[in-house]
Amino acid sequence: MDYIPRLRPARYLWWKTIRDTIETEGPKVGLTVAEITAIKATATDQCAKMEAADAADNAAKGAKTSEKEATRVNQLAIRAAVRNIKTRAAYPGSGVEGTLGLKGAESTFDPSTFKTVLTLTVLGNQVKVDFTKGECDCVAVYARLRGTLGWTKLGLDSESPYYDTRPLASPGTPEVREYMARGVINDEEIGIESDIVSVAFGG
């Protein structure tokens, strides 16, 4: 069995232990100063890279959350502004409708048959759930462990992706998670359940 842990959180702690204790433990087996320095540099570099990756993931998640809220607020504001523009007497013949893109394409969206499509990606200690939204207000995301019955509603998301940040059900034990979702309009789920997709998650 490999002595380097397979799961990322445990692997980081392993590298951190090497980094923090090699100067004390190395002399016990006769390592030279140069050997100890090289091992510490290797472990320090690995820890730094993992910490940078975690910081980038957290920053990206924060930026995405900020973007979603800005989108919600700004779309309300711009829709109000466009409604005002369209009340102006000069609007019909002004040409601004085409220039500013104020006319939407004719919709073929059918809420009764809408079916979102899910794509899963494991990013560190979370699962990224990408989804299609069509003309729904948002999507309701559900999950369960493979082999269990019933779904747990994780939440609603108005912009893809959704991040499942839950820890492992049993710490240290990898699991297979299954996901399903449905579109939501006016706070009611509509359409057809998505296909069930699954991913192996190690925490």
Sequence and secondary structure as in RCSB ss.txt:
>XXXX:A:sequence
MDYIPRLRPARYLWWKTIRDTIETEGPKVGLTVAEITAIKATATDQCAKMEAADAADNAAKGAKTSEKEATRVNQ
LAIRAAVRNIKTRAAYPGSGVEGTLGLKGAESTFDPSTFKTVLTLTVLGNQVKVDFTKGECDCVAVYARLRGTLG
WTKLGLDSESPYYDTRPLASPGTPEVREYMARGVINDEEIGIESDIVSVAFGG
>XXXX:A:secstr
  SS SSHHHHHHHHHHHHHHHHHHGGGGT  HHHHHHHHHHHHHHHHHHHHHHHHHHHHHHHHHHHHHHHHHHH
HHHHHHHHHHHTSTTHHHHSHHHHHT S       TTT    EEEEEETTEEEEEE  TT SEEEEEEEETT  S
 EEEEEESSS EEE    SSTT  EEEEEEEEEEETTEEES     EEEEE  
